[in-house]
Amino acid sequence: MGQTETHADTLVAPPTAPQPPTKPPNRTPANHTPLDNPPSGNAPPDDAPLDGDPPGGGTRRLLWHLGEMAIAMIAGMLLLGPAWDTAGTLLGITGTLARPEVGALAMATNMTIGMSVWMRYRAHGWDAVGEMAAAMYVPFLLLFAPMWAGLLDADAMLLGGHLLMVPAMVLVALRHRHATPVAVRRHPAVVALARRWPTGLALLMTVDMWVDPALLSPWTMLVLPGAYLLIGVARRTLRGPGVLATQLLGLAGWVGLALVAVAAGGRTAGWLVAFGWLAHAGWDLAHHRTGRVVPRAFSEWCGVLDAAIAATMIFALLSIGG
């Protein structure tokens, strides 16, 4: 027994220093994802943000959100604006739609529809969507009474409504900037179309050009290389070997083409201008592949826009004949 007791005493572990407290397990529900930390990894694709979402939850994300809202509003106006004209003609209410109050409310409706669709796609709750919709209507409603009293004319009412709309949108965005995304089920086709929003926006902007093709002035080609230079200066992306030289070479090329078109005149000028816009679509494609100077979203939008404008000018030239 004595030997057994002595052996048992040797098995007792010596006292150790106290261990630091362990980190408590994460109790956050699996389906709760803060807006500032979008889902990643194996998250369901239906709730994942689109490619191009800026990281972080600060000023950059807020500005990105407001920029998306502005684009969605423009898309709503471009897409739904002609529908009001068609409905007015069919229903015989063209005069009513021409009234400034009705026109302002119709414009606010177009912007609200475009904005609401995109906000829901971006997994914003209905409360945020409703408040942003109020930011579209309330500025105009506030200015109706001064206009009826003769203190404002119709143009001032429209301008003032748009100016008041900007701080109203910012306030709503700030109020909901930390909101938790809602569950949104997206069809794969919808996701694919949304990822190509620059292409859709460019096509919307050229709808009237396809209906009524026309020739543009040769001087419009100066906008093509000028936009890249301005964006490059603003984003500080003209640094690096050969970047600035390439942009300046492009500027010289389109300036020279514009001068030749002005000197040629007539149909020759039209063909040169169409070629200039089509060539810039190739320029956009090259920049989209490399991602240099301008954001890829801009080069995609610009490339589709340039190609569509060139195509409509070619149609206009072919329709002229001779």
ROVO-985443 format. One record per residue: x negated, z negated, y of N, C-alpha, C, O in turn. Coordinates in steps of 0.1 Angstrom, whole numbers, padded with zeros to 4 digits, always signed. Atoms other than C-alpha are relative to their C-alpha. Example, Ala and Ser with C-alpha at 12.3 -4.5 7.8 and 13.67 -1.06 7.14 Angstrom:
# ROVO-985443
-0009+0000-0012-0123-0078-0045-0009+0000+0012-0019-0007+0012 +0009+0000-0011-0137-0071-0011+0008-0008+0011+0003-0009+0022 
//
This chain:
# ROVO-985443
-0008+0000-0012+0000+0000+0000-0009+0000+0012-0006+0007+0022 +0008+0001-0012-0028-0009+0024-0006+0013+0003-0007+0017+0015 +0006-0013-0003-0044+0024+0019+0010+0010+0006+0007+0018+0015 -0010-0009-0005-0011+0042+0024+0003-0003+0015+0005+0006+0022 -0003+0004-0014-0004+0023+0056-0011+0005+0010-0008+0010+0021 +0012-0005-0009-0039+0031+0070+0001+0015+0002-0002+0020+0013 -0001-0015-0001-0034+0068+0062+0012+0004+0009+0010+0013+0017 -0011-0003-0009+0000+0068+0079-0003-0002+0015+0001+0005+0023 +0004+0002-0014-0015+0053+0110-0008+0011+0006-0008+0014+0018 +0009-0011-0005-0040+0081+0113+0008+0013+0003+0003+0022+0010 -0008-0012-0003-0011+0106+0114+0008-0001+0013+0014+0009+0017 -0008+0002-0013+0004+0092+0146-0007+0008+0011-0019+0006+0013 +0006-0008-0010-0002+0117+0174-0003-0008+0012+0004-0017+0016 +0004+0008-0012-0021+0103+0205+0010+0004+0011+0015+0015+0012 -0008-0003-0011-0001+0101+0237-0005+0012+0008-0017+0013+0010 +0004-0012-0008-0001+0133+0258+0005-0002+0014+0014-0010+0017 -0004+0000-0014+0003+0140+0295+0014+0005+0001+0018+0014-0007 -0014-0005-0001+0039+0146+0307+0000+0015+0003-0009+0020+0011 -0001-0014-0002+0048+0183+0306+0009+0004+0012+0018-0004+0015 -0009-0004-0012+0062+0201+0337+0013+0005-0005+0015+0010-0016 -0014-0004+0004+0099+0207+0336+0001+0015-0002-0005+0023+0006 -0002-0014+0002+0109+0240+0322+0011+0006+0009+0020-0001+0013 -0010-0007-0008+0128+0266+0342+0013+0001-0006+0014+0006-0018 -0013-0001+0007+0165+0264+0335+0004+0015-0002+0000+0024+0005 -0003-0014+0003+0179+0295+0319+0009+0006+0010+0017-0001+0017 -0008-0007-0010+0196+0321+0340+0014+0000-0004+0018+0005-0015 -0014+0001+0003+0233+0314+0341+0008+0011+0007+0021+0011+0006 -0008-0010-0007+0242+0345+0361+0007+0009-0011+0001+0013-0020 -0007-0008+0010+0269+0364+0342-0006+0014-0001-0012+0019+0008 +0006-0013+0002+0258+0397+0327+0005+0011+0008-0001+0020+0012 -0007-0011-0008+0283+0417+0347-0001-0003+0015+0006+0004+0022 +0001+0003-0014+0274+0401+0380-0014+0005+0005-0024+0000+0002 +0012-0006-0005+0249+0423+0399+0000+0000+0015+0009+0007+0021 +0000+0000-0015+0241+0415+0436-0002+0014+0005-0009+0022-0001 +0002-0013-0006+0242+0445+0459-0014+0003+0004-0018+0014+0003 +0014-0002-0004+0206+0439+0470-0009+0003-0012-0020+0007-0010 +0008-0003+0012+0194+0442+0434+0008+0009-0009+0015+0004-0018 -0009-0009+0008+0211+0473+0419-0005-0001-0015-0016-0004-0018 +0003+0000+0014+0213+0475+0381-0011+0009-0004-0013+0020+0002 +0011-0009+0005+0183+0490+0362-0001-0002-0015+0007-0009-0021 +0002+0002+0014+0170+0494+0328+0011+0006-0008+0014+0018-0008 -0011-0004+0008+0198+0495+0303+0014-0002+0006+0024-0003-0002 -0013+0002-0006+0226+0491+0328+0009+0012-0002+0004+0023-0004 -0009-0011+0002+0257+0512+0323-0002+0010+0011-0002+0007+0022 +0002-0010-0010+0253+0545+0340+0012+0001+0010+0010+0006+0021 -0011-0001-0009+0288+0542+0355-0002-0009+0012+0003-0006+0023 +0002+0009-0011+0277+0513+0377-0013+0001+0007-0016-0006+0017 +0013-0002-0006+0242+0525+0385+0001+0008+0013+0009+0016+0014 +0000-0007-0013+0234+0537+0420-0006+0014-0002-0012+0017-0012 +0005-0014+0001+0226+0573+0426-0015+0000+0003-0021-0009+0009 +0014-0001-0004+0190+0585+0428-0001+0002+0015+0008+0008+0021 +0001-0001-0014+0177+0583+0463+0004-0013+0007+0002-0014+0020 -0003+0012-0007+0190+0548+0470-0013-0007+0005-0022-0009-0003 +0012+0007-0005+0164+0530+0492-0001-0014-0006+0010-0020-0007 +0001+0014+0005+0150+0498+0477+0002-0010+0011+0001-0008+0023 -0002+0011-0009+0157+0465+0492+0014-0001+0006+0022+0008+0004 -0013+0002-0006+0187+0451+0511+0000-0002+0014+0009-0009+0019 +0001+0002-0014+0176+0451+0547+0005+0011+0008+0015+0017+0005 -0004-0010-0010+0178+0474+0576+0001+0014-0006+0009+0022-0002 +0001-0013+0006+0168+0504+0556+0012+0004-0008+0018+0014-0007 -0012-0003+0008+0197+0501+0532+0012+0001+0008+0021+0009+0006 -0011+0000-0009+0221+0494+0560+0001+0014+0007+0012+0020+0007 +0001-0013-0006+0210+0526+0578+0004+0011-0009+0010+0021-0006 -0003-0010+0010+0212+0546+0546+0015+0000-0003+0021+0011-0004 -0014+0000+0003+0247+0534+0540+0008+0006+0012+0017+0014+0009 -0007-0006-0012+0258+0543+0576-0002+0015+0000+0007+0023+0004 +0002-0014+0000+0242+0577+0572+0008+0007-0010+0013+0018-0008 -0009-0006+0010+0261+0584+0540+0014+0000+0005+0021+0010+0003 -0014+0000-0006+0293+0574+0558+0002+0011+0009+0012+0018+0009 -0001-0011-0010+0286+0598+0586+0001+0014-0007+0009+0022-0003 -0001-0013+0007+0280+0627+0562+0013+0001-0007+0019+0012-0007 -0013-0001+0006+0311+0618+0542+0011+0003+0009+0020+0011+0006 -0010-0002-0011+0331+0618+0574+0000+0015+0004+0010+0021+0006 +0001-0014-0004+0318+0652+0584+0005+0009-0011+0012+0019-0008 -0005-0008+0012+0325+0666+0549+0015-0001+0000+0022+0010-0003 -0015+0001+0000+0361+0653+0552+0006+0009+0011+0016+0015+0009 -0005-0008-0011+0366+0670+0586-0002+0015-0004+0008+0023-0001 +0002-0014+0003+0351+0703+0574+0009+0005-0012+0014+0016-0011 -0008-0004+0012+0371+0703+0541+0015+0000+0003+0022+0008-0001 -0014+0002-0002+0404+0690+0554+0005+0006+0013+0017+0008+0015 -0005-0005-0013+0405+0704+0589+0008+0013-0001+0019+0014+0005 -0008-0012+0002+0416+0739+0578+0014-0002-0006+0023+0005-0004 -0012+0003+0007+0443+0723+0557+0011-0003+0011+0023+0000+0009 -0010+0004-0011+0460+0709+0589+0005+0013+0007+0017+0014+0010 -0004-0013-0006+0460+0744+0605+0009+0008-0009+0019+0013-0004 -0009-0007+0009+0475+0759+0574+0014-0006-0001+0024+0000-0001 -0013+0007+0001+0502+0732+0571+0008+0002+0013+0020+0003+0013 -0007-0001-0012+0510+0735+0608+0007+0014+0001+0018+0015+0006 -0006-0014-0001+0516+0773+0605+0012+0001-0010+0022+0007-0006 -0011-0001+0010+0537+0769+0573+0012-0008+0004+0023-0004+0002 -0011+0009-0003+0558+0740+0586+0005+0002+0014+0015-0004+0018 -0004-0002-0014+0561+0753+0622-0002-0011+0009+0005-0014+0018 +0003+0012-0008+0545+0722+0637-0013+0002+0007-0020-0008+0010 +0013-0003-0007+0515+0739+0654+0000-0007+0013-0011-0013+0017 +0000+0006-0014+0526+0726+0688-0002-0016-0001-0009-0022+0007 +0001+0014+0001+0529+0690+0675-0014-0004-0004-0020-0013+0002 +0013+0003+0004+0495+0691+0659-0010+0003+0011-0021-0003+0012 +0008-0002-0012+0481+0704+0692-0001-0011+0010-0009-0011+0018 +0000+0011-0009+0490+0672+0710-0013-0008-0003-0017-0010-0014 +0013+0007+0002+0458+0651+0716+0001-0012-0009-0008-0015-0017 -0001+0012+0008+0472+0620+0700+0001+0003-0015-0006-0003-0023 -0001-0004+0014+0482+0638+0668-0013+0006-0005-0017+0003-0017 +0013-0006+0004+0449+0657+0667-0010-0011-0003-0018-0010-0012 +0010+0011+0003+0429+0625+0670+0003-0008-0013-0006-0011-0020 -0004+0007+0013+0449+0608+0642-0003+0009-0012-0007+0004-0022 +0003-0009+0011+0445+0639+0620-0015+0000-0002-0019+0000-0014 +0014+0001+0002+0408+0638+0626-0004-0013-0006-0013-0013-0015 +0003+0013+0006+0406+0601+0618+0004+0000-0014-0003-0006-0023 -0004+0000+0014+0425+0608+0586-0010+0008-0008-0013+0004-0019 +0010-0008+0007+0401+0635+0576-0013-0008-0003-0018-0008-0014 +0013+0008+0002+0371+0612+0582+0003-0011-0010-0006-0014-0017 -0003+0012+0009+0388+0583+0564+0001+0004-0014-0004-0003-0023 +0000-0004+0014+0395+0603+0533-0014+0003-0006-0017-0001-0017 +0013-0003+0005+0360+0616+0530-0008-0013-0001-0015-0014-0011 +0008+0012+0000+0345+0582+0538+0005-0009-0012-0003-0015-0019 -0006+0008+0011+0369+0564+0513-0004+0004-0013-0008-0004-0022 +0004-0006+0013+0361+0587+0484-0015-0004-0003-0018-0008-0014 +0014+0003+0003+0324+0582+0489-0003-0015-0001-0011-0019-0010 +0002+0014+0001+0326+0544+0494+0005-0005-0014-0002-0013-0020 -0004+0003+0013+0346+0541+0462-0010+0004-0011-0013-0003-0021 +0011-0005+0009+0320+0562+0444-0012-0009+0000-0018-0011-0010 +0012+0009-0002+0293+0539+0458+0004-0015-0005-0004-0024-0002 -0004+0013+0005+0312+0509+0442+0003-0010+0010+0000-0022+0008 -0005+0010-0010+0325+0493+0474+0014-0004-0003+0022+0004-0008 -0013+0005+0002+0356+0472+0472+0010+0005+0009+0007+0011+0020 -0011-0005-0009+0390+0481+0486+0001-0007+0013+0005-0001+0023 -0001+0007-0013+0387+0455+0513-0010+0006+0010-0007+0008+0022 +0010-0006-0009+0355+0471+0527+0005+0014+0003+0003+0019+0015 -0005-0014-0003+0371+0506+0524+0011-0001+0010+0012+0007+0020 -0011+0002-0010+0402+0493+0543-0005-0003+0014+0000+0003+0024 +0005+0004-0013+0382+0478+0571-0008+0012+0006-0007+0014+0018 +0006-0012-0005+0361+0510+0574+0010+0010+0005+0008+0017+0015 -0011-0009-0005+0393+0530+0576+0006-0004+0013+0009+0004+0022 -0005+0005-0013+0405+0507+0604-0010+0004+0011-0006+0006+0022 +0010-0004-0010+0372+0515+0622+0002+0014+0004-0003+0018+0015 -0003-0014-0004+0383+0552+0622+0012+0001+0009+0011+0009+0019 -0013-0002-0007+0418+0547+0636+0000-0009+0013+0005-0004+0023 -0002+0010-0011+0416+0516+0659-0006+0005+0013+0001+0004+0024 +0006-0004-0013+0392+0531+0685+0009+0010+0007+0011+0010+0019 -0008-0009-0006+0416+0560+0691+0013-0006+0005+0018-0004+0015 -0012+0007-0004+0447+0538+0691-0001-0008+0013+0008-0009+0021 +0002+0008-0012+0432+0516+0718+0000+0008+0012+0003+0003+0023 +0001-0009-0012+0427+0546+0741+0012+0008+0003+0013+0015+0013 -0012-0008-0002+0462+0561+0737+0007-0005+0013+0011+0003+0021 -0007+0006-0012+0477+0537+0763-0006+0004+0013+0001+0009+0022 +0006-0005-0012+0451+0545+0790+0002+0015+0003+0003+0019+0014 -0003-0014-0002+0456+0582+0784+0014+0003+0004+0016+0011+0013 -0014-0002-0004+0494+0580+0786+0002-0005+0015+0010+0000+0022 -0001+0005-0014+0489+0560+0819-0007+0009+0010-0007+0006+0022 +0007-0009-0009+0468+0588+0833-0014-0004+0004-0020+0002+0012 +0013+0004-0003+0436+0569+0834-0011+0007-0008-0023+0008-0003 +0010-0008+0007+0419+0591+0808+0007+0013-0004+0019+0014-0005 -0005-0013+0005+0423+0628+0799-0002+0000-0015-0008-0009-0021 +0001-0002+0015+0424+0641+0763-0014+0000-0005-0018-0006-0015 +0014-0001+0004+0387+0649+0762-0007-0014+0000-0014-0018-0009 +0006+0013-0001+0377+0614+0774+0005-0009-0011-0002-0017-0016 -0005+0008+0011+0400+0598+0748-0007+0003-0013-0011-0006-0020 +0007-0004+0012+0384+0618+0720-0014-0005+0000-0019-0010-0010 +0014+0004-0001+0349+0611+0732-0001-0015-0001-0010-0021-0008 +0001+0015+0000+0356+0574+0738+0003-0005-0014-0003-0015-0018 -0003+0004+0013+0372+0571+0704-0012+0001-0010-0015-0008-0018 +0012-0002+0008+0341+0585+0687-0011-0010+0003-0018-0015-0005 +0010+0010-0004+0318+0562+0707+0003-0014-0004-0006-0021-0009 -0004+0013+0005+0338+0531+0699-0001-0001-0015-0002-0012-0021 +0000+0000+0014+0338+0541+0663-0013-0004-0006-0014-0010-0017 +0013+0003+0005+0301+0537+0659-0003-0015-0001-0006-0020-0012 +0001+0015+0002+0299+0499+0666+0010-0006-0009+0006-0015-0016 -0009+0005+0010+0330+0494+0646-0005+0002-0014-0003-0007-0022 +0006-0003+0013+0314+0510+0616-0011-0009-0003-0013-0014-0014 +0012+0008+0002+0282+0490+0621+0005-0015-0003-0001-0021-0012 -0005+0014+0003+0302+0457+0622+0006-0001-0014+0003-0011-0021 -0006+0001+0013+0321+0465+0590-0012+0001-0010-0011-0007-0020 +0011-0001+0009+0288+0475+0573-0008-0013-0001-0012-0018-0012 +0007+0012-0001+0272+0443+0584+0008-0011-0007+0002-0020-0014 -0008+0010+0006+0301+0422+0572+0000+0001-0015+0001-0010-0022 -0001-0001+0014+0300+0436+0537-0014+0004-0006-0014+0009-0017 +0013-0004+0005+0263+0442+0533-0005-0007-0012-0013-0002-0020 +0004+0008+0011+0259+0415+0507+0011-0001-0011+0011-0009-0020 -0011+0000+0009+0291+0423+0488-0004+0004-0014-0014+0013-0015 +0003-0004+0014+0290+0426+0450+0007+0013-0004+0019+0014-0001 -0006-0013+0003+0296+0461+0437+0012-0002-0010+0011-0011-0018 -0011+0001+0009+0329+0466+0419-0002+0010-0012-0011+0019-0011 +0002-0009+0011+0332+0483+0385+0007+0013+0003+0019+0014+0006 -0005-0013-0002+0337+0520+0389-0004+0009-0011-0016+0010-0015 +0002-0009+0011+0341+0545+0361-0001+0014+0005+0009+0019+0011 +0003-0013-0006+0326+0578+0370-0001+0010-0012-0008+0008-0022 +0002-0011+0010+0330+0611+0350-0014+0006+0002-0018+0007+0014 +0014-0006-0002+0296+0627+0343+0000+0012+0009-0009+0015+0016 -0001-0012-0010+0308+0659+0362+0000-0005+0014-0006+0001+0023 +0000+0006-0013+0315+0637+0392-0014-0004+0004-0018-0002+0016 +0013+0005-0003+0281+0621+0390-0009+0012+0003-0017+0011+0013 +0009-0011-0002+0264+0655+0387+0003+0007+0014-0007+0010+0021 -0003-0005-0013+0283+0668+0418-0005-0009+0011-0010-0004+0021 +0004+0009-0010+0275+0637+0438-0015+0001+0002-0019-0001+0014 +0015-0001-0001+0238+0640+0431-0004+0013+0008-0015+0014+0013 +0003-0012-0007+0240+0675+0446+0008+0001+0013+0012+0012+0018 -0007+0000-0012+0257+0664+0478-0006+0008+0011+0002+0014+0019 +0005-0009-0011+0233+0683+0501+0005+0014-0002+0008+0021+0008 -0005-0013+0002+0243+0715+0484+0015+0001+0004+0019+0011+0010 -0014+0000-0003+0280+0707+0487+0002+0000+0015+0011+0007+0020 -0001+0001-0014+0276+0698+0524-0004+0013+0006+0003+0018+0016 +0004-0013-0005+0258+0731+0531+0010+0010-0002+0013+0018+0007 -0011-0010+0003+0285+0751+0514+0012-0002+0009+0019+0007+0013 -0011+0003-0009+0312+0733+0534-0003+0005+0014+0007+0010+0020 +0003-0004-0013+0294+0740+0566+0000+0016+0002+0000+0020+0013 +0000-0015-0001+0294+0778+0558+0013+0006-0004+0013+0019-0006 -0013-0006+0005+0330+0782+0547+0005+0011+0010+0009+0022+0006 -0005-0010-0010+0340+0799+0580-0009+0012+0001-0004+0023+0004 +0009-0012+0000+0309+0822+0578+0004+0010-0011+0003+0022-0009 -0004-0009+0011+0321+0835+0544+0013+0007+0004+0015+0019+0000 -0013-0006-0004+0356+0841+0559-0002+0011+0010+0004+0022+0010 +0002-0009-0011+0343+0858+0590-0015+0002+0002-0021-0004+0011 +0014-0001-0001+0307+0870+0585-0004+0006+0014+0003+0014+0020 +0005-0005-0013+0287+0876+0617-0015+0000+0000-0022-0006-0008 +0014-0001-0002+0252+0884+0629-0005-0011+0010+0002-0013+0020 +0005+0010-0009+0231+0857+0645-0011+0006+0008-0017+0016+0005 +0010-0005-0009+0207+0861+0673-0014-0002-0006-0016-0012-0014 +0014+0002+0005+0170+0866+0665-0006-0014+0004-0014-0019-0004 +0006+0013-0005+0162+0834+0685+0004-0011-0009-0002-0022-0008 -0003+0011+0008+0180+0813+0660-0010-0003-0011-0011-0014-0016 +0010+0003+0010+0151+0817+0636-0011-0010+0005-0018-0015-0003 +0010+0010-0005+0130+0794+0659+0004-0014-0004-0004-0023-0005 -0004+0013+0004+0151+0765+0647-0006-0003-0014-0008-0015-0017 +0004+0002+0014+0139+0770+0611-0014-0007-0001-0014-0018-0007 +0012+0008+0001+0102+0760+0615+0000-0011+0010-0008-0021+0007 +0000+0011-0009+0109+0738+0645+0006-0013-0006+0001-0023-0003 -0006+0012+0007+0131+0714+0624-0011-0007-0008-0011-0019-0008 +0010+0006+0008+0102+0709+0600-0010-0007+0008-0015-0018+0004 +0010+0007-0008+0078+0701+0627+0005-0013+0007-0002-0023+0007 -0006+0012-0007+0101+0677+0645+0002-0012-0011-0002-0023-0008 -0001+0010+0010+0109+0659+0612-0013-0006-0005-0015-0017-0007 +0013+0005+0004+0073+0658+0602-0007-0009+0010-0014-0019+0006 +0005+0009-0010+0063+0642+0635+0007-0013+0000+0000-0024+0001 -0008+0013+0000+0091+0616+0633-0004-0008-0013-0005-0020-0012 +0003+0007+0013+0082+0608+0596-0015-0002-0002-0019-0009-0011 +0015+0001+0001+0044+0611+0602-0005+0006-0014-0013+0000-0020 +0004-0007+0013+0041+0635+0572-0008+0012+0002-0009+0020-0007 +0008-0012-0003+0021+0662+0589-0015-0003-0003-0023+0006-0001 +0014+0003+0003-0012+0644+0580-0003+0005-0014+0005+0008-0022 +0005-0005+0013-0033+0655+0551-0006+0014+0001-0003+0021+0011 +0007-0013-0001-0054+0686+0544+0010+0012+0000+0017+0014-0010 -0007-0013-0001-0037+0718+0555+0015-0001+0003+0022+0009+0004 -0014+0001-0002-0002+0703+0561+0004+0005+0014+0013+0014+0015 -0003-0005-0014-0001+0708+0599-0003+0014+0002+0005+0022+0008 +0004-0014-0002-0019+0741+0597+0011+0009-0007+0014+0020-0001 -0010-0008+0007+0007+0754+0572+0013+0000+0008+0019+0011+0009 -0012+0000-0008+0036+0743+0594-0001+0009+0013+0008+0016+0017 +0003-0008-0012+0020+0759+0625+0000+0015-0004+0004+0024+0004 +0001-0014+0004+0014+0791+0605+0015+0005-0002+0018+0016+0001 -0014-0003+0002+0051+0791+0595+0007+0003+0014+0015+0012+0015 -0006-0002-0014+0061+0787+0632-0004+0013+0006+0004+0020+0011 +0005-0013-0005+0039+0816+0642+0006+0012-0007+0010+0022+0000 -0006-0011+0007+0054+0838+0615+0014+0002+0004+0018+0014+0006 -0014-0002-0004+0090+0832+0625+0001+0003+0014+0010+0011+0018 +0000-0005-0014+0082+0835+0662-0003+0015+0001+0004+0022+0008 +0003-0014+0000+0066+0868+0655+0011+0009-0005+0014+0020+0000 -0011-0008+0005+0095+0880+0634+0012+0000+0010+0019+0011+0011 -0011-0001-0010+0120+0870+0661-0004+0009+0011+0005+0017+0016 +0004-0009-0010+0100+0889+0687+0002+0015-0004+0006+0023+0003 -0002-0013+0005+0100+0920+0665+0014+0004-0001+0018+0015+0002 -0014-0003+0001+0137+0917+0659+0006+0003+0014+0015+0012+0015 -0005-0002-0013+0144+0914+0696-0004+0014+0005+0004+0021+0012 +0004-0013-0004+0123+0945+0703+0007+0012-0007+0009+0022-0002 -0006-0011+0008+0139+0965+0675+0015+0002+0004+0019+0013+0006 -0014-0001-0004+0175+0957+0683+0009+0006-0011+0004+0011-0021 -0009-0007+0009+0206+0970+0665+0000-0005-0014-0002-0017-0016 -0001+0004+0014+0210+0969+0627-0013-0004-0005-0014-0013-0014 +0013+0005+0004+0173+0966+0623-0003-0014+0003-0008-0022-0005 +0001+0015-0003+0173+0933+0641+0008-0008-0009+0004-0019-0013 -0009+0007+0009+0202+0922+0620-0007-0002-0014-0006-0013-0019 +0006+0001+0013+0183+0929+0588-0012-0009+0001-0015-0017-0009 +0012+0009-0001+0151+0912+0601+0005-0015+0001-0002-0024-0005 -0004+0014-0001+0171+0881+0610+0005-0005-0013+0002-0017-0017 -0005+0004+0014+0188+0880+0576-0012-0003-0009-0012-0012-0017 +0012+0003+0008+0154+0883+0560-0007-0013+0004-0012-0020-0005 +0007+0013-0005+0140+0855+0582+0007-0012-0006+0000-0022-0010 -0008+0012+0005+0168+0831+0571-0002-0001-0015-0003-0012-0020 +0002+0001+0015+0164+0841+0534-0014-0004-0003-0016-0011-0013 +0014+0004+0003+0126+0837+0536-0001-0015+0002-0009-0022-0005 +0001+0014-0002+0131+0802+0550+0007-0008-0011+0003-0019-0014 -0006+0006+0012+0153+0794+0520-0011-0002-0011-0011-0012-0018 +0011+0001+0009+0122+0801+0499-0010-0011+0005-0016-0018-0003 +0008+0010-0006+0102+0779+0523+0006-0014-0004-0002-0023-0007 -0006+0013+0003+0127+0751+0517-0002-0003-0015-0004-0015-0019 +0001+0002+0014+0125+0756+0479-0014-0005-0003-0016-0015-0011 +0014+0004+0002+0087+0752+0480-0002-0015+0004-0009-0022-0002 +0001+0014-0005+0090+0720+0501+0008-0010-0009+0004-0021-0011 -0008+0008+0008+0117+0707+0478-0008-0004-0013-0007-0015-0018 +0007+0002+0012+0094+0711+0448-0012-0010+0002-0015-0018-0007 +0011+0009-0002+0065+0693+0464+0004-0013+0007-0004-0023+0005 -0004+0012-0007+0084+0667+0484-0008-0003+0012-0008-0015+0017 +0009+0003-0012+0061+0671+0514+0008+0003+0013+0017+0011+0013 -0005-0002-0014+0070+0669+0551+0014-0005+0002+0016-0014+0010 -0013+0004-0002+0107+0665+0548+0006-0006-0013+0001-0004-0023 -0006+0006+0012+0130+0645+0524+0005+0011-0008+0009+0022-0003 -0005-0010+0009+0141+0664+0494+0015+0003+0002+0019+0015+0001 -0014-0003-0003+0177+0660+0504+0002+0010+0011+0010+0019+0011 +0000-0009-0012+0170+0678+0537-0004+0014-0005+0003+0024-0001 +0004-0014+0004+0151+0707+0520+0010+0006-0009+0012+0018-0009 -0010-0006+0008+0179+0711+0495+0012+0005+0008+0016+0016+0007 -0011-0004-0009+0206+0712+0522-0004+0012+0008+0004+0021+0009 +0005-0011-0009+0185+0735+0544-0001+0013-0008+0002+0023-0003 +0002-0011+0008+0177+0758+0515+0013+0007-0003+0015+0020-0002 -0013-0006+0003+0213+0763+0505+0007+0006+0013+0013+0017+0013 -0005-0004-0013+0224+0766+0542-0006+0014+0004+0001+0023+0008 +0007-0012-0004+0197+0792+0549+0004+0012-0009+0007+0023-0004 -0004-0011+0009+0206+0813+0518+0014+0005+0003+0017+0017+0002 -0014-0004-0003+0243+0812+0526+0001+0008+0013+0008+0018+0014 +0000-0008-0013+0237+0823+0562-0006+0014-0001+0000+0023+0004 +0005-0013+0002+0215+0851+0551+0009+0009-0008+0011+0021-0004 -0010-0009+0007+0241+0863+0526+0011+0004+0008+0015+0016+0007 -0011-0005-0008+0269+0863+0551-0004+0010+0010+0003+0019+0014 +0005-0011-0009+0247+0883+0575-0001+0013-0007+0001+0024-0001 +0001-0013+0008+0240+0908+0548+0014+0006-0002+0015+0018-0001 -0013-0005+0002+0277+0911+0541+0005+0006+0013+0011+0017+0013 -0004-0005-0013+0283+0916+0578-0007+0014+0003+0000+0023+0008 +0007-0013-0002+0257+0944+0580+0005+0011-0009+0007+0022-0005 -0005-0010+0009+0271+0961+0549+0014+0004+0004+0018+0016+0002 -0013-0003-0005+0306+0959+0564+0000+0009+0012+0009+0017+0014 +0000-0009-0012+0295+0976+0596-0002+0014-0004+0004+0023+0002 +0002-0014+0004+0281+1006+0578-0008+0008+0010-0011+0003+0021 +0007-0009-0010+0263+1035+0594-0015-0002+0000-0022+0005+0007 
//
